[in-house]
Amino acid sequence: MCRVVDFLSEKRLSKYGDPNEPQTVEEYFFNVELCESLYPLLSQFEVALRNKVDSVFSKYMGENWIFEFVRQDEKLTEEKNITDRNELIDSLTFAFWSRLFMAERKEQIWNHYPKVLTDIFSKRREFISREKVSFEIDQIRRCRNRFSHNGSLLICPKKQMPCHKIHNLLLRMMRELGADPLLEHIKPMDRFDDVFKRGLNLGFITCKI
């Protein structure tokens, strides 16, 4: 008779414990539920960020900025052949948007257009710097990669924020983008806090609070 482990593999399950123990499978599927609870906020942050960046960049650089930047990005190949602006924006990965905030773009964007950062995060109450924003978005990107590749949100890798801090960061950055109307629609489906607390009670979550 086939077992769950035959489909998931012992290597994947071993992250959670002994692959032959029922609790290990239970913990694995709890991680699936935890990922599912983070999805609404994570996915809509990506949408809000790229549209706000596009709106502000278009204001300073013109609407064709996106084609120029895609041509300059060596990591993109198929995207270079897309001629429809909206289709191109939809096709770009979160990695593309996160790279815009990195030091390699400092002279081209952030030093040349000093008001761009505060225009994007127009509701940020504290001092804002490209370095801090780049770090925060990269943390979200790393979490998203674990999420997208069926990785574990229960275990926090070195130099990465635990998932509950990512959740808080997403909420804050959504507000700083001015995306409160979007948050109002997300709140009814955002079960993350309840699922996370249950994981703590079950002893599945090992991240420090």
C-alpha positions in Angstrom: 0.0 0.0 0.0 1.3 3.5 -0.9 2.0 5.8 2.0 2.2 9.6 2.1 5.9 9.4 2.4 6.1 7.7 -1.0 4.7 10.8 -2.6 6.4 13.4 -0.4 9.8 11.7 -0.1 11.7 11.0 3.1 14.1 13.8 2.3 11.3 16.4 2.3 9.7 15.0 5.4 12.9 14.7 7.3 12.9 18.5 7.8 10.1 17.9 10.3 11.3 14.8 12.0 11.2 11.0 11.5 9.5 10.4 8.1 7.8 7.3 9.5 6.2 9.1 12.5 2.6 10.3 12.1 3.4 13.6 13.8 6.0 14.4 11.2 3.3 14.2 8.5 1.0 16.3 10.6 3.6 18.9 11.0 4.3 18.9 7.3 0.7 19.6 6.5 0.5 22.2 9.2 3.2 24.0 7.3 1.0 23.9 4.2 -1.8 25.5 6.1 0.6 28.2 7.5 1.7 29.0 4.0 -1.9 29.2 2.8 -2.7 31.6 5.6 0.2 33.9 4.6 -0.7 33.8 0.9 -3.4 36.6 0.7 -1.2 39.2 2.2 2.0 38.1 0.5 0.5 37.9 -2.9 -1.3 41.3 -2.7 1.8 43.0 -1.3 3.6 42.0 -4.5 0.8 43.4 -6.6 0.7 46.6 -4.6 4.4 47.1 -4.7 4.9 46.6 -8.4 2.0 48.9 -9.3 3.1 51.7 -6.9 6.7 51.4 -8.2 5.4 51.6 -11.8 3.2 54.6 -11.1 6.0 56.5 -9.4 8.7 55.5 -11.9 6.4 56.5 -14.8 6.0 59.9 -13.2 9.7 60.6 -13.1 11.0 58.5 -16.1 8.1 58.2 -18.4 5.9 55.1 -19.0 8.6 53.4 -21.2 11.0 53.0 -18.2 9.9 49.4 -17.9 11.2 48.4 -21.3 14.6 50.1 -20.7 15.1 48.4 -17.4 14.1 45.0 -18.7 16.6 45.4 -21.5 19.3 46.2 -18.9 18.5 43.2 -16.7 20.7 40.3 -17.8 18.6 37.8 -15.9 15.6 38.4 -18.2 15.5 36.8 -21.6 11.9 36.0 -22.8 10.6 39.2 -21.2 12.7 41.2 -23.6 10.5 40.1 -26.5 7.2 41.3 -24.9 5.9 44.5 -26.4 2.7 45.0 -24.5 3.4 47.1 -21.4 0.8 45.6 -19.1 1.7 42.1 -20.2 5.3 42.8 -19.4 4.6 44.1 -15.9 2.5 41.1 -15.1 5.2 38.7 -16.4 8.0 40.1 -14.2 8.9 38.1 -11.1 9.2 39.6 -7.6 12.9 39.3 -7.9 12.9 41.9 -10.7 11.1 44.4 -8.5 13.3 43.7 -5.5 16.5 44.2 -7.6 15.3 47.7 -8.3 16.0 48.6 -4.7 19.5 47.2 -4.6 22.8 49.2 -4.6 23.5 48.4 -8.2 20.6 50.7 -9.2 21.6 53.5 -6.7 23.1 55.9 -9.2 20.5 55.2 -12.0 17.5 55.6 -9.8 17.8 56.6 -6.1 20.5 59.2 -6.4 19.2 60.6 -9.6 15.6 60.9 -8.4 15.9 61.5 -4.6 12.1 61.9 -4.1 11.2 58.5 -5.7 11.6 56.5 -2.5 9.4 58.7 -0.3 6.8 58.9 -3.2 6.6 55.1 -3.2 6.4 54.7 0.5 4.4 57.9 0.9 2.9 56.9 4.3 6.1 55.9 6.1 6.3 57.8 9.4 10.0 57.2 10.1 13.2 58.1 8.3 13.4 56.0 5.1 16.5 54.8 3.3 17.1 52.7 0.2 19.3 50.3 2.2 16.6 49.6 4.8 13.8 49.2 2.2 16.1 46.9 0.1 16.8 44.8 3.2 13.1 44.5 4.1 11.9 43.7 0.5 14.7 41.1 0.2 13.5 39.4 3.5 10.0 39.2 2.0 11.5 37.8 -1.3 13.4 35.1 0.6 10.3 34.1 2.5 8.3 34.1 -0.7 10.9 31.8 -2.3 10.6 29.3 0.5 6.8 29.6 0.3 6.8 29.1 -3.5 9.2 26.0 -3.4 7.2 24.2 -0.7 9.8 25.1 1.9 9.2 25.2 5.6 8.0 28.4 7.3 8.3 26.6 10.7 12.1 26.7 10.6 13.8 30.0 10.3 17.0 29.9 8.3 20.0 32.0 9.4 19.8 35.7 8.6 16.1 35.5 7.7 13.1 36.8 9.5 10.7 34.3 11.0 7.4 34.1 9.3 5.4 36.0 12.0 7.8 39.0 11.6 7.4 38.8 7.9 3.7 39.0 8.4 4.0 42.1 10.5 6.5 43.6 8.0 4.0 43.0 5.1 1.2 44.7 7.1 3.5 47.7 7.8 4.8 48.1 4.3 1.3 47.8 2.8 0.3 50.8 5.0 3.4 52.7 4.0 2.6 52.1 0.3 -0.8 53.7 1.1 -2.6 50.4 0.3 -5.0 50.6 3.2 -8.1 50.1 0.9 -6.5 46.8 -0.3 -5.8 45.8 3.3 -9.5 46.2 4.2 -10.3 43.4 1.6 -7.4 41.2 2.8 -8.2 41.4 6.6 -11.3 39.1 6.5 -9.3 36.3 4.9 -6.0 36.8 6.8 -5.9 33.9 9.2 -2.2 34.0 9.8 -2.2 35.0 13.5 -4.7 32.3 14.5 -2.8 29.6 12.5 0.6 30.7 13.9 -0.7 30.6 17.5 -2.0 27.1 17.0 1.4 26.1 15.7 3.0 27.4 18.8 0.6 25.5 21.0 1.2 22.3 19.1 5.0 22.8 19.4 5.5 22.9 15.6 7.0 26.3 15.4 10.6 26.7 16.4 11.1 30.4 15.4 11.9 32.7 18.3 9.1 35.1 19.1 
